[in-house]
Amino acid sequence: MSSLIERDRATLWHPYAPASPTLPLWEVEAADGVALRLCDEQGRTHEVLDAMSSWWAVIHGYRNPVMDDAIQRQLTSFSHVMFGGLTHQPAVELAEGLLAMAPGEPGRRLERVFLADSGSIAVEVALKLAVQFQTATGRPNRQRFLTIRGGYHGDTFAAMGVCDPVDGMHSSFPGLLAGNVFAPRPPAAATATPEGIEEWRVAVERLAMEHSNELAGIIAEPILQGAGGMFMYPAECVRILRGIADRHGLLLILDEIATGFGRTGELFAADHAGVVPDILCVGKALTGGYLTLAATLCTGDVARTVSAGEAGALLHGPTFMANPLACAAANASLGLLATGAWREDVARVGAGLAAGLGPALTLDAVADVRTFGAVGVIELTDAVDVTAVTRTAVEHGVWVRPFRNLVYAMPPYITSTAEVGVMAAAMVAAVETTSHQRVAA
Ligand SMILES: *Cc1c(COP(=O)(O)O)cnc(C)c1O
């Protein structure tokens, strides 16, 4: 009888992996709070702290009693019903909750929610909304998007088309991706100068002007680009994007799928900039990492205009739209956020990461260390040895999943100060190991 890992290797795909991956694989036997119990390929057990929150999602920890209870209660009622012609309490409650917490100002308010089944789909819906909006206002040629380099917006085709054109997967699908307009990346938050920001503004404004009659909107991750490189840029640049969108008749789409729900120290990263988008995408932590769900919020103006257009409807409708179990999980997560404890937790986790990762700066292999909210990043000078770093971190009791030249953490908000210290120490130790190896090689 082969092991579970062997059976996995014979049958499954993993994210961005070949059919027979050479990277190690661990079986999760249990998850509770911040801890995962892993079994490796030799059958050894490892208790590790999850520094990844399962890709930004599990902000309240595993087996959270409030979350578990909410889903169990919904389960005894019903698990799923179609959303065409039917509605239910978890969906309505979630829409009201999201709209109440989303950024807003007197002239611009998010008033309508589309519930999607994943982040990529929420982005697809946002792009459709923008194109349908432009068509409905008599500008059907506006079908492209302006975005900034280094972005990540998902893996479906339209979403992939606004990801970074070099680091994204554009070269593999040249015939299938829309030609979008890519502005330079803003200056880095840590080193930005007013002149640098102004230079960037001029470059983006020029592109918007050149292409305005074919652009439907601007899409960006505000302040923190996640999977595109864990890159932080000044809040002022988000305000600049807002201004450019307004001057050129573009809708501003903010993708807060990674940054939403407190991760950056504000409920939404846009709140640091005081910017209200026309369209907002959320996902990942929306259900506290329990079930797959995402949402696209738009202003009343966008909703009314699209609905009054020739199509007469927003042209999207997933089978599992507004899944009640997922909505119940999201409502429980929003309830936990409403207590406000996340704010102190995020600050505490962030401070712990900053203190614990700081020593990595002295290592030869390290180019930069940066933290923002409850996110900590070690940027290496070269591509990371994923196997070596992951293995060393597991030996030190921590789960990380590095990519490209980045070893990073965004722990659950409930992580204790001592646990954050363990995570940071493991990351530094793992990076140390690979730098020695690199020198030896
Ligand atoms: C993860 C992510 C997505 C895609 O979400 P999926 O649920 O993986 O489809 C889109 N945008 C950003 C900013 C993300 O971090």
The ligand as an SDF file (V2000), in Angstrom:
LIG
                    3D

 15 15  0  0  0  0  0  0  0  0999 V2000
   -4.8180   35.5490   -4.6110 C   0  0  0  0  0  0  0  0  0  0  0  0
   -5.1250   36.7840   -5.3740 C   0  0  0  0  0  0  0  0  0  0  0  0
   -6.0150   36.7720   -6.4730 C   0  0  0  0  0  0  0  0  0  0  0  0
   -6.6510   35.4990   -6.9840 C   0  0  0  0  0  0  0  0  0  0  0  0
   -7.4620   34.8880   -6.0490 O   0  0  0  0  0  0  0  0  0  0  0  0
   -7.8310   33.3120   -6.2100 P   0  0  0  0  0  0  0  0  0  0  0  0
   -8.8000   33.0770   -5.1230 O   0  0  0  0  0  0  0  0  0  0  0  0
   -6.5220   32.5780   -6.0520 O   0  0  0  0  0  0  0  0  0  0  0  0
   -8.4060   33.1460   -7.5690 O   0  0  0  0  0  0  0  0  0  0  0  0
   -6.2800   37.9770   -7.0960 C   0  0  0  0  0  0  0  0  0  0  0  0
   -5.7050   39.1240   -6.6880 N   0  0  0  0  0  0  0  0  0  0  0  0
   -4.8660   39.1770   -5.6490 C   0  0  0  0  0  0  0  0  0  0  0  0
   -4.3050   40.4880   -5.2150 C   0  0  0  0  0  0  0  0  0  0  0  0
   -4.5250   38.0130   -4.9580 C   0  0  0  0  0  0  0  0  0  0  0  0
   -3.6550   38.0580   -3.9390 O   0  0  0  0  0  0  0  0  0  0  0  0
  1  2  1  0
  2  3  1  0
  2 14  2  0
  3  4  1  0
  3 10  2  0
  4  5  1  0
  5  6  1  0
  6  7  2  0
  6  8  1  0
  6  9  1  0
 10 11  1  0
 11 12  2  0
 12 13  1  0
 12 14  1  0
 14 15  1  0
M  END
$$$$
